Amino acid sequence: MANFTRYFQYRKQLKKQLPQLIEKWEKVIGVKCNDWGVKQMKTKWGACNTDDKRIWLNLELAKKPILCLEYILVHELVHLHERNHNDRFIALMDKFMPKWRLHRDELNSLPIVHNDWGY
């Protein structure tokens, strides 16, 4: 039951943080996200549907430093300008978040999921 309660606490935390962060970064990047959501993902930190302009963020980001959350948010929003991870995408990331590689490396050094088994 404790894990179930924490799940909803993390979801609530992200849903409280994200509207302000999305608004902030939409202005910086010059895009508009039509919809966003939070869900548990086993292998990715985020996803973007460029046709629908919808982004998904991994629930586990609630447990990570705020700059890691912002890095993933910026990454997904930049996909609204450039679908692929090509030179243009990298140039846009450099423009909007010059230290993105540091945040990416920090995030990738952390486990995606940390299970607390209680013993």
Steps between C-alpha positions, in 0.01 A plus 500: 500500500789738574633466143152571364475816711846618391404443136213748534714744699762504223232541233342787696841663547579492127153615399547798732850587373454444129249770395737781604803326348318428175382860474852628570669276242231539232577874502876446487483237225216661305269201485159407638433160647134403451498239773730333748486212740690305760531124494729223612746406229749217529759607244455871418493827689259662259323477167358742247225455244590776256179466297274554802753725680465284811781415739525230762736513795613206710354499849846412635615855416327607822785329687775671301658847528287779353757579230472142377123543474550825312753338267249231400226758461720715276609192303139403429392855418792540257357201315212730405757688288701197389371143508840326471813500715707659225739796479210747495352345814837521678545862391156587638579326829828696518311823434221451753686310775877536453584264790259226390778243467585537870137445597471205261813340643380551857162350419652207313726426796189448716281190482171546313312321778603462858301231679496524875425152625499611864783275628 
